Amino acid sequence: MISGKDLKSLRYALQPSINFMKNWGRPLSAYGAGAALLAIYLIDWRIVATRIPFYRKKFEEKTIE
């Protein structure tokens, strides 16, 4: 069983990590999502890009009549 003293010391040990994630969690996830979209756009990853609305029109095959 974990005692109260152990929990308190664990809290003090993890407090810098908790504060970091509270302050930087949203910006890091936004930058990560933006970087992923930029990579898909630049690499032209067809399998993923065909599932993005409005962008899938780039890959529609045109029929010749």
Secondary structure, 3 states (H helix, E strand, C coil): CCCHHHHHHHHHHHHHHHHHHHHHHHHHHHHHHHHHHHHHHHHCCHHHHCCCCCCHHHHCCCCCC
